Amino acid sequence: MKPSPDQSRREFLKAAVAAGGVSALSACLDADDGDSEGSTTPTTGGPVPEGVEDPSSLPDRQHGWNDLIPRDEHGNTVLPRHQVLLYLTLDGSGPPSDEARTTVESALATLDRAYERSNEGLIHSVAYSPAYFDRFDEDLPENVNLPEPRRLSAFEEPELDTQDALLHLASDRADVVLEADEALRGNVEANGTAVETPLTDAMTVDDRRTGFIGDGMPAERQDVSGIPDGNPVPEESPLFMGFTAGFAGNQASEDYVTIDEGPFAGGTTKHVANIRQRLADWYVEQNYEDRVMEMFSPVHAEEGMVEGAGHNLGDHSGVTEEMMESVEEHAREFSRVGHAQKAARANRDEDGNVLLLRRHFESTDDDVASLHFPTLQRDIEQFERVREAMNGSDIDSPAVKQRVNNGILEYIFVNNRGNFLVPPRRHRALPTPRPGSES
């Protein structure tokens, strides 16, 4: 695997992460991983910072990422640029053996020792599905709501992810996620650290999905199915649909999404959807003001609130309570409603706290434009309520139909859905449904 004359370094690194394997890792290292062409990442190649001698010294929250990654000038978190999702199946039937549990903990602890837990090293977390906990006779605690994944609208037919576990790897460095992936399989060392017990000694990789996020990255990767000709994705956008997202003011805090009592205190729940994007109509039939209306709200377009990709909005989408309450009125007046204003209606508790912490990123797996959409919340039902509000099925307007003039629903198609429990670190290695105070 070698870069072609027409590839930028960043395009090549994305292709390497998507391809995976030892040859891709070798080619990535040969490319020097400078990632310097207009990049804002602090990483410039060179030695990867090492991890800790004692993994038990790390914080208990696996989902505690916000203090490990940079923030932009507005205080919004900047997610790692390269990400890999490994969907895993535990070998054999029934509950895991003590040997399997030791193998998994050893493999994950190797990553902790090998890589600094940061965007310049490696951030990772492992989560478990309802199917995994079905291996046991006992149930999860009552305060952990982890239902089977299901379709969440009348117009979607997703494949439901029922693998036992999901391991999420993230770094600003392509070589790090590639190397960690291969190290877990026992194929290479992890940043010079030998992997004594590969993860694959106990679990099988059922599926491997990859992605990226960052200003300019989607524009460089838009020559894929789902994006129309003419390079419509703006250079300044971190996402294929041309707008920024993940505003700090519209995100739940890590404290809020954390389970606060019981054996899984310090953990959280995770929903992950993979969403295919068809953006020909988005970019060809809609003009910029139309796109602003359907992404945010008609008021955003009418008042010129959004400039370019929306970085001028700062740390908040600009969706107000009045906009949320005016969805029906906007449907009648403007013959369309905004995605953000619809979803926001269900994304706060009675005290005004945001319910969901979203960490989504783009993908071109299989040369198709898609979005991986992980969300963290204390209860999966909270995500399902937000998705119901996003569907807009309650909007009574002849102009706003199920998938027409109804936010961004016309342009996105759900491929996969999965629900997972992210346990605290102390129970991360093949937990029972009722673990004790010690793993």
N, C-alpha and C positions, 0 to 999 in steps of 0.2 A: 504494500500500500504506500503510494507516494503522492505528494501533491501535484496536481496538474498545473500547467503554466497559467491557466485562467483562474485558479483558486487563490483567494486570499488565505493568509494563515488561519484566520478565524473560521473560514468556511471549511478548511481542511480539518481543523480540530473538532468541529461539530461532526463531520463525517466520521472521524476516527472514533468518537464517543458512541455514535450510533452503531457503528460496525462492531465494536468490541473485539476482544480477543488479544492474544499476545502480539500478533503482528501489528494490530492497530496501535497498541501501546508502544511498541518499538518505533513505529513511524512517527507517532506523536512526540516521543522523546527526541527523535532526530530533527523534528521541526523546531525544537528549542522552546516551544510553548511560550513564546514572547507575548503573544496576544496583544500587540502594541498598536495595531492600526486603528487609532481613534478610540481605543479602549479607555474606560475610566477605572478599571480594576487596578488595585495597588500591586497586584502580582506581576512581576516582570521575569518570571523564570527563576532559575537558580535552585539552591537546596530547598527542599520542603521542610518546614518546621516540624520537629518531632513532638510526640505526645508526652504523656505522663508516665512515670514509673509505676504508679499505683492507680489503676483505673477506678478503684473504689473511692478515690479522692474527688472524682468528678461530681458535679451536681446531679441530683437524683432525677430531675426532669429530662427525659430524652428529648422532649419537644421544646426545651429551652434554648432557642436559637438566637433570640433577638439581641442578646448581649455579646454574641459571637460574630456578628456580621456588621458591615458598615451601615451608616445612615446617610441619606442625601442632605442637601442644605435645608430641606423642609422637615427633617426628622423622620422621613419614611425609611423603613428598612430596605436594604438593597440585597435581594436574595442572591445566593451563589449562582454563577453563570452557567455551570454545567451540572446536570442532575441525572441520576440513574435510579430507576425503580426495579428491584428484583422481586418478583412474585415467587414464593417458595412453598414447596410441599414437603412436609415431614415424611421421611421414609417409614414405611410400615403402617399398620393400622393401630387403633387404640391410643392410649396415652403415651407420651414420650418416655423413654427409659432415662435413668439417671445418667447413663453414658452419653446419650444424645444431648441431654441438658448441659453436661460438662463440655461437650464438643462445641455447642453453640456459644456458650459463655467464653470459652477459650478463644474462639475465632473473633468475637466482638472485642474482647479485651486486647487482642493483638492490634486491632485497628486503633484502639485508644492509646496504646503505647507507641505506635508507629507514627501517627499523625496528630499534630496539634488540632484541637477541636476549635476550628475557626474557618473562615472563608478561604484563607490561604493554605490551610491544611485540609482536613476532612470533617464535615458534620454528617452524622448518620443517626438513624433511629430505626428500631424494628417494632412492628405492630402485628397483632394477631386477629384473625377473622372469627366470626361465629362458627364456621366449620371446624376450626381448630378446637374451640372450646367444646364442641359437640363430641369430641373424642373422650370426654370425661363424663362420669355419672352425675357429678354435682353441678349445680348452676352457678353462674356468676352472681356476685352480690346484688342486692336489689337496687343499689344506687348506681350500678353500671348498666346502662341501656345500650345493648349491642345487637340490634335486630339483623336478620338476614338482609342483604341488599335486595333492592326491588326497583322496578320502574317507577319513576316519579312524575310522569306525565302521561296523558293518554296517547301522545304521538311519538313516544320513544319505545324502542325495542332493544335495550342494551344487553350485551353479554354480561352476566353477573360473575364477578371475580370471587371465587370460593376457595382459592388456594389458602393454605394454612397461615401464611405470614407474608408480610411486605417489608422489605429492607430498603430504606431510602438513603442514597448516597448523594452528597452535594459538596461542590467545591468551586472556587473561581478557576481552578486549574484542571484542564482536561486530562492531563497525565495522571493526576491524583485519583479521579473517579475511575479511570481505566485500570490503574494499578491496583486499587483497592478491590475492584470487582474480580480481577484475575487472582489476587492474593487469596480471596475467600474461597476460590476454587482450587487452591494449592498449586497454581501454575507459576507464580513469581513470589518474591519477597515483598513485604509491605514496607516501603521506605527503608529498606535495609534490614528489616526485622523478619526473621523466619516465622512462617506460619506453621506451628507444630500440628495443629488439628484444623484442617480446612472446614469451613461451614458445610461444604458439600459432602462431608463424611456423614452428616446427619440429615441434610435436606437437599432436595433437588430444585434447581432453578426451572420453574415452569414457564416463566415468561420474563423477558428483559425489555424494559421500555426506557427511552431516553428523552432528554429535553434540554432546553436552554432558556435564558431570559436575560434581557439587558438592552439598553438603547442601542439601536443599530443592528443587533443580531438578527431579528426577523427580516429586516430589509435585505440583508446579505443572503438570506436563505429562502427567498420568496419564489424561486423557480421550482415550484412543486405543485402537485395537484391541489386544487382548492383556491389557488391565488390566480386571478386573471392576468393576462399579458399586460405589459406596460410598466411593470415595477411600481404598483400603486402604494405599497407599504412605505410609509414615511421613514426616513433615516433616523429621526429622533424618537421613534416609537419602540418600546420594549416588547410589544405584542403585535401579532399579525393584524388585528383589527384597527390599528393605527392610533390607539390611545393608551395612556398610562393607567395604572390601577394600583391597588394595594395602599391607598392613602391611609396614613396612620390614624386619622380621625374616624375612619370607617372600619377599623380593625379591632377585634376584641384583644384585650391584653392576654398575655400568657397566664397570668394569675386567674383571669376570669374563666378560661377554658379548662383549667386544671381541676380534676376530681379532688375534693377536699377532705374526704373521709373514707374509711374502710381500707381493705388490703391494697387497693390500687390508688390510694391517695398519692398525688404527685404525678399521676398519669393523665391521659385524655383520650377522647375518641377521635377517629380520623375517617372521613369519607374521601374517597378518591374516584373521580370520574375522568374518563378519557373522552374528549369531545372533538369530533371531526368538524372542520370548518369549510364551508363553501362560500367564498367571498366575491364571486363574480357580480352578483346583484348588489352586494354591499358597496363595492367600489365603482361599478359601471352604471347601475340604475340610480343610485343615491348620490347626491352631492354632499359636500362637507357638512352643511347645515342639517341635512337629513340624518347624516350619521351621528351628529351630536345629539339631535333629538332622540334617536333610538338608543344610543348608548347611555345618555344621562337623563335628560328630560327636555320637553319642548321649550321650557323657560330658559334652559342653558343656551339654546340656539337663538331664541328671540332676543335675549339680553347680551349675546356675545360673550358669554362667560368663559368659553374654552378657546384657547389659542393653540394651534398646532396639535401636538399630541396630548395637550392638557397639563403639561408640567407647571404651567402658571397657576393652577388651582392650589398648589402647595401641598398641605397635609390633609385636605378634605375634598371630597368629590363635589361639594357645593349643593348636594341634595338636602333640602330643608324639610322640616315637618310639614310646612304648607304644601310643598311639592308632592310629598307622600299622600297627603290628604286630598290632593287635586287630581289624582289619576283619572277618575271618571270624567271630570270636567275637561281635562286635557284631551282625553280620547274624543270627546265631542267637538272641542274647539279646533284641535290640530289634526285630528284623524290619525293620531298615533300616540304612543306613550313610550317612556324611556325605561330601559333595563334597570338602571340604578335606582330610579324612583320606585319602581315596583318592588324590587327585592328588599329595599330598605324598610318597607312597611312591616316586615316580619323579623327584622334583624336587630331588634332592641328589646330589652326586658322592660319591666314597669318603671325602673329607675333610670332608663335611658342608656344602659350599658349595651354595647355591641355584643352580639352572641357569637359570631364566627370569626375565626382567624384564618384568612385565606393565604395560601402559599402556592399559587398557580404558576405554571411555566409552559412555554410552547414546545412543540415537537415537530419533526419532519420524518419520524419513523415511517418506513415504507414509502417515502417520497410523497407523503400526504400532510397537508397543514392540519395540525391538531393541537389541542390544549390539554395538558394534564392539570386537573383541578383538585388538589388536596385541600381540604378544609379541616380545621381542628375546632372542636366544640366539646362542652362537658357532656352533652347528650346528643346522640345522632338525630333524635326527633327535632332538635333545634334546626339542624340543617334541612331536614325534610320540610319544615314549615316555611323556611326561606325560599326553598325551591318551589313550593306551592304558590307563594306570592309572586315569584318570578314568572310562573306560567300565565298569570293574568287571566285565568279562566273566569274570574268574578267580574270582569270588566264588561259592562253592558253598553256596547256601541257597535253599530253596523259596520263601521270602518275598521275596527280593531278585531281581527279574527284570531283563531288559535295560533297561527304562525305568520300572520301578515300585519304589519304596522304595530307589532306587539314586542317592543324592545328588540332584542337580537335573535329571537327564536327562529326567525326565517333562515338564519345563516349557520346555525350550529346543530349538530346531530350527535347524540350520545352513543358512543361505542361500548363503553364499559362502566360499571359501577361496582364499588366494593366498600364494605364497612370494616373497620378495624379498631381494636383497642391498643393504644400505645401505653404499655405499662411503665411504671417508674423503673429507673435503671436497676434497682435492686431485684426486680422480678422480670428482667428483660429476656432471660434465657428459658424459653419454653415453660411459661408459668402454668400453674394449676388455676382453676377458677377461684379458689379460696386460699391463696398463698399465705404462709405465716409471715412473721416479721422479718425472717431471714430467708434468702433464696436457697 
